[in-house]
Amino acid sequence: MAQQHLDPADPKAGPVAGDSLAAYLQTQATEFLRALRQHRETGGATSNGTEDTVDAARALRRSARRISGTLHTFRPLLDTDWSEGMRPELAWLSGTLAREHAYAARLERLMGALHRLSGSSAFPAQGSAAVGTAATGASGPPKGPTPEKSNLTVGAAKAGALLERQLTLARTRSHSAALQALGSSRFHAVADSVAVLASEVPLTQAATTADLKPLAAAAEDRLTDAISGLPLVSAGHPYNAEALVHGLSADTAPQPQDAPWHQVRLLLRLHRYAREVLYGADAPVDVCMLSAGQALDRHRDAAEAASAAASAARTPRIAPATAYALGVLHADQRHEVEAARFAFQRAWSRETVGTP
């Protein structure tokens, strides 16, 4: 069993009983049902969701993730058939609801990057003065755009239009899929299970006297083991040229270097949820862990944006200037991937030495 090393400033120095697990799951189930009611009351079935509808969908995802993650971490203390049947259904729901937001955020990221790289007036103004300075390569008066900059500006508008078409279509399909999912018998079965969970948690007999800390510490061990497998030495350099070369590969498959980082992001989330179960509102705020999580979120977003740019660049019969702009955009997002890895390395280094 893993050593109990969750936090040196543990506000609950003694064992944490299974009652805390039941209370946490019931709280998250109640939040899920409240979000579902809000989603229905705000017109979740309309084609143009309001801000309240978006917030309700986000709250549904949040509760579903926490319930699913907690069932995974503490599964020895829960009825096996029930928890193993419920976890994949919650993961399906969370993933289905997340895709629409992901496509919208990806388009916003890519359009902002296109403007930053090209300074094109076809995009909303975002720090054009800084772009102009970067284009000249000097702090003095502008010297006119370089040929590369001109080529990028020519293709940026069409590249942006292509990305907008592709990602808006994907977002629309995801919206339809989410609405279909929320009206399906599969979702109603999930909601019924969560409603039961809000009143009764199927703990095993051993859970009433068990200590939750060893299972939470095991989740922490899985996280630290996964981090130990990351290339943190190379990630400790702000510009990791070797990784960038791999990122510029013409292979259409997901970048193999990204997968271990995505896995660490998921394990960090499970570790965070386990701390919530143990400490509840008394959980110490770990700034370094928050920073590490934010860096991994940026890593995921940049990696997926780079993949979207590369996919758009493979569109048949696009103009050379458009393909050039998409190639520059892809490289830019792979640079963002490396910057996020560098930020994670610095945040986690502070975490491991206990910097407040």
Disulfide bonds with the S-S distance in Angstrom:
none
